[in-house]
Amino acid sequence: MSSNWDDPNEMLLRGQTARKQGDMELAYQMFARASELNPQDAQAWQGRAETATSADEALVSYGYAYALDEKNQPLARTLDATIARRTAGALQEDVGLLVAMGQELAEVGLTDRAQTLFQRAAELDSSSTDAWVWLAGTSTDSATQVEYLNRALETNPRDSRARAGLVALKPPTVPDSTAPTVAAPSETQFSNPPPPATSTAPTDDLNALLAQASLTQDPQTKIELYQRALQLDPDNVQARDGLFAARASQLDNSARTPDSASTAQTLRQAPAAAPSDNRMRTIFIILVALVVILALAGILLLLTQ
C-alpha cells in the first residue's frame, strides 16, 4: 500500500468519504487506522465509534473522543445514550466487560460515566471485587469510599487495593505534628499495583519503560508498560500518546479476530490437504505387496489341490 497508509489525515479523509458512500466496513478501517496513527484526534475516534460493529468498542471509542473534545455536547449526549443502552441490556456475564470499559473511561478522566458502569456491574454481581474497588476509586466522598472498600473486602479479604485504600482513608489515631501529611487518595489510587510517588521515581526507570514499550509488538504489553510509565510521570506526553495508540491497536485486533464458532466453521469447510508424494509412494508399495501375496497364495492353493 502507498505511503498514504501512514498519513492520519489521509486516513481520516478516506474514512469520511467511505462513510458518505455507505461503505461502513472501509470507513471503519480508515478511522481505526487514523486513530492508531494519531490517538489525539477526536474525529478519528468518533468516526471509529460510529462505524464499529462492536457496541463495546463503540462505547470506549466515544469515550476517547469525548475525553479529547469535552466541549462537544452532541458527542456527550451520544456517549451518555450509549452507556445507558449498554447498562440497561447488561447481564451478569457482562460484569467483566462493564468493569473493563469503566476502567478505560476512568483512565481518561471520565470518572462520572465510569461510575455508571461500575455501579451496574456491582448491581449485577455483588461479589465483584473489581467493581467495588473501582467504585471507591472514582468516588469523591470519603465515607462512600470506605463503604465501597469494605464491600470489596467482604468479597475478598485479601485484596491489597482495598486494604491499602482503607489505610489511606483511616485518620491517624494519635495526632503527630511531626508526622508527614498523608495526601487524600486520588481517583487512580486503587489501581493494582499502587502507583509510586513521582517525585522519587528515577528518570532511568521511566526511560527504560518507554524504550521497552516502543520495542514490544504486543498491544497488551505496551499498555501495561505505558501505564507504569504514567504512574511515574502522569504528564508524560510520550507515554500518554503511546497508551492511546496501544489501546487503539488492541481494539482493532479484537475487532478483527474471528470468534471461535466462525473459526470452527471455516476449518470444517476447508478442503483436506493433499497427500504428499512420499505417502502416495508408500501406499502404492503396500498395494503391490498385497497383490503379490494374494497371487502367491492362489498359486499355493492350486498346487495343494
Summary of the structure (lengths in Angstrom):
residues: 305
radius of gyration: 29.0
end to end distance: 79.7
largest distance: 119.2
contacts: 871
relative contact order: 0.07
helix: 73%
strand: 0%
